[in-house]
Amino acid sequence: MLKRVATYLDSNAGAPLQPCVVDALLPFLSESDRTLIPNPSSIHSFGRNARRCLSTARQQIAGSLGPKIDPEQVIFTSGGTESNQLAVQGFLGTFLEAGVRPHWITTPVEHDSVLQIVSWFQKRGGRVSFLPVDFNGAPVVSALESLWNEQTKLVSVIWANNETGVVSDVEALSQEVVRLGGVLHLDAAQAWGKLPIDLSRLGADMVSFSGHKIGGLAGSGALWVKPGLKLDSLIAGKQEKGRRGGTENLLGIISMGAAASTLDLAAVESWASSLEPLRDRLQNAICERIPRVIVHGASGRRVANTLNLSFEGVASDGLVMALDLSGYAVSSGAACASGAMEPSHVLLAMGRSPGEAIGAIRISLPREVNWPVLSDFVDELEKIVNRIRVPSGHPEVL
Amino acid sequence: MSGGVDSSVTAVLLKSQGYGVVGVHMQLWDHGQANFEKTGARCCSLADSNDARRVCDSLDIPFFVINAKEVFRDKVVDNLVHEYLAQRTPNPCVQCNIHIKFSYLFKKADELGCTLVATGHYAQVRQDPVSGIARLLKAADPQKDQTYFLFGMTQAALKRTLLPLGGFPKTMVRKLADQAALNVAQKPDSQEICFIGEEGYQDFVEQRSPAGLRPRGIIRSVDGEMLGEHDGLYRYTIGQRKGLRLGRKDINDYFVIAMDSVNHILIVGPEKYLFEKELIAEQVTWVHPISELGVIRCKAKIRSRHEEAPCVVSVFENRTVRVEFEQAQRAITPGQAIVFYDGDEVLGGGFIYRTIRGGEQKL
């Protein structure tokens, strides 16, 4: 019943480690005189070595964000969640502290780590507006001006959606925010490595990144901040120029730097051009073989590896579990702390019904996947969906 | 798997018997969601699901959490509120078994491709090799027997149900948990209604219903004497003695005898009025297939902690029965389950609709 070696189709949750990441980490883990993982704040040679590693990683990361990006504008964090919260809380906090009641515009399809800030912000007197999204889940940039007021300080938008893969029009968005005179924060956790990024040509002011989405270690993240932007720290301390206290996660940062070093424009394009045809073939095969399928975000622009589907009359929890038992790892939109699944807020915001929103699964292809694997997956998926759709032999007693 | 001892040991036993086991925890309620603390005897905290998860990890079996909050609220919680407001005393565990554990969970088992479903209930299933009929039998440990709560099981469900604990006393189950080094071995047994906390059911009902559905009224004795006022009939159950707040201080041995739901009158009186011989039960289902419209001699249990008593059951259409006990029974309570036994075997059961009062006891 249980297939031991599982096929991983959940890359958006965490991408497999890149080989170069393993190579970069091994010297610190192998039994040599370097088994020590030093503290970059130390004055001695070990500390200087560690600090050099941080500096290298900072350059590697800056290099993946476009030409002429100053590495010193990269702040290391513990991941995408902290980067988002540092950007939004750290920036809006400066206004709250000054006694101003700032206005913040975000979208209903943000990652939970941004939406969690809403109640924090409102409790402190801030006001929030949500930029609507279209049927595909892409923010409607033209609606921004109608939400704008004199107190509008910040706009936060997810660059590529983690659940649907739908890409926001960040060029139009940044032009509009510049025109209206605000600050733009982009959550690029799912865009990094999947889309060409050139921050030197984009009018964004803060951009969040996550290490384990590009094949680095979880627990590593970064926030790029435009020079001159005033930002409060969330964790007090002298590290990261006072913007993020606490001893740096050296191995995480090295892993993120190594992974980022592979992300030049050509690499990102080759990643997309190898996965997009596979994703589209998978989507077509599923839609041909299985009736009553809804593909979420199908007519929008999506990152190459992501496919989000609902099967009418099928709740995703049973489907994800059954696929797991058959050896396929996919995910469903949202889960609470215990792991019980809830309707996806992203799909609800896109106008899907609660039934469709709790029935959605996300397939996110890792780079290494090939068609024979996906073809087997479609066979299994068809079998399970048909099994779930057969009316239960246990009708309600009462 | 609730995260308690019983379901954990069930998993251990099944695994040792060679089954391919999948652990499932049903999130029924939002108790401990916000905090990470144990909720003691109550269920569905994050700590409980984590306990279940650790047991499955130690057994190296898959573990999933199923969100059953909506169906639980619909079928169990709302039913409880509705029943109290209808002057009945509900049994949410019975509803949960009927609608959640032996219905919704089976649907999920189908989805996962599981052929059998096992629970940590104390009861036994025997399939008759000749007739193919699955029989639901009492647990070997009479103190732990839970068949009263399981009468709503269908043949279809019973035939694919495993109850590995039915043959063990609880002490043995704790010993098995200890031997398997489960950290839940000393966890206390669950108590009372799992989703209602220390506030009690009265507060729970009040928070979930408009005041207009909970009218106040008067208390009068079986002789018609006005004895005071009450704050709503939902606060009382048949046979209740405490908290009556009668106007006359010289009466302290009166019990709730009946409720007049049309005029919102609470009727109280001496204990002898609690004893009655006949009742009507509705929504009756039979675990053991029976012939329609017959008469059955068996024993019946009218609440979970009640000694079963000999009776004659006349089966009517519309899943209604009339039950006549040999001896009058104390405090027959509308809304409670009545379960029919033939020796150790559960025949079926239903919900008490009302009693049929003898001539001299007309209120």
Interface residues (C-beta under 8 A of the other chain):
Chain A: M1 L2 A315 D317 G318 L319 M321 A322 D324 L325 A335 C336 A337 S338 G339 A340 M341 E342 I384 R387 I388 V390 S392 G393 H394 E396 V397 L398
Chain B: G20 V22 H25 Q27 Q33 L46 S49 N50 R53 P62 F64 V65 I66 N67 K69 I98 H99 F102 S103 F106 K107 K108 D110 E111 L112 G113 G152 T154 A156 A157 Q283 T285
